[in-house]
């Protein structure tokens, strides 16, 4: 019988298995700005359901990307922050952000820019507040 070789995952597959999906990259991106409470993340990601956000946060915690700190108080207070491993993804996410802006501009698509205070908090220069649609 022919020996079957186990296929090793491609590095892109590994990356996507950790930060792939609709919400995980955004969660990590927002946590680059510092520790956030669950309610803050909910406000930053209003289209994510509470259940989905909870699941994504748990998966990122299990992967070692973020740290969940639960304070022993009533009402409960939970904060999320990036681990050193999580912070190592910063350059990947910034490149994704830059490429997304470039692609949107090339295609004449509008895109959501971060508020200037968020850009400053992340150490990024604020982008001009002009429409992104191309003039035909």
N, C-alpha and C positions, 0 to 999 in steps of 0.2 A: 504494500500500500504506500502511496505517496505521502510523505510527511507534510502536514499542513503547517505553514508558518503563520504565526500570529502577527497580524498587521499592527505595526506600531502607529499610533496617531501622529498625524502631521502637526508641527508646532502651531499652525493656524487653528487646527481643530482643538488643540489644548487650550489656546487662548480663548476661543469662542466658547468652549465648555465652561470656562470660568466667568467671563464677562460678557458672553453673548446674550442676546435678547433685547427686548425693547427698553427695559428699565435699569438693568444692572450697570451699563455704561454711564447712564445719567446719575444714578445713585453715587457711583464712585466719583464722577466728575464734580458733583456738588460737595461731596465730602473732602475733596481737595482743598476747599476753602476753610475747613476746620470741622470740629465736632458739631453734630446736629442731633437734636431730639427727633423722635419719631414724628411729632406734629409738624416740625419744620420741614421734614422731607415730604410729608403729605401736602403741605402748601406748595412746595417746589414742583411736585409731580401730581397735580390735581387730577389727571386722567387715570392714574394708577389707582386701582381699588385698594382698600386697606388690606384685604386678604393677599392680593398680589404683591404689594409692597412688603408685607411681613414675610412672605415666602422668599422673595428675592433677597431680602436682608439676611434671612437665615442661611440661604445658600452661599452668600458672600462671606458670612461669618465662618461657615463650615470649611470654605476654601482657604481661609486664613487671610482674606482681603480686608476685612474690617473687624473691629473689636466692638462688642456690645457691652456697655456698662450699665448695670441695673442698680439703682440706689434703693436702699432699704427705707422707704418712706411711704406715706399714704398721702395723696394718691401716688402710685408708682411713677418713677421717673427713669426713663431709659435714654441713654445717649449712644450714638454711633460715631466711631472715628476710624480712620484708616490705619492699618498696621503698616509696618515698614514695607512689607510685601505689596500691600495695596497702593502705597505711595509710588512704588516702582512702576506702576501703570500710567503715571501722569503723562509721560512723553507720548505714549500711544494714544491716549485720549485727546491730548492737545493736537496731535497730527490728524486724528479723525475729525476734530472740530474744524481745523483749517481746511482740510480737504472738502468737508461738507459745505463750508462757506464758498469755497472756490467752485465746486460743482453747481451749487445753487445759482451762483452768479452766471456761470456759463450757460445754464439752462433757462435763465430768466425767471427763476423761482424766488419767491419770498421766503425768508427764513427768520426764525426767532433769534434775535440777538440777546445776549445776557444784559441785564440792567447794568449801567455803568458802575454801580457800587459793587456788584458781584464780580465784574471783570477786574476791578481794582483789588478786590479781596483775593482774587486768584492770581494777581500779579500780571494781568494782561492789560494792555493799553485799550481803553474804550474804543469801540468801533464807531464810525460816524453814524448818525441816526438818519440816514437817507434811505429812501426806498431801494430795494434791490432788483426790481424789475428792470430789464434792459430796455432802452429806447429802441424802437424799430425804425 
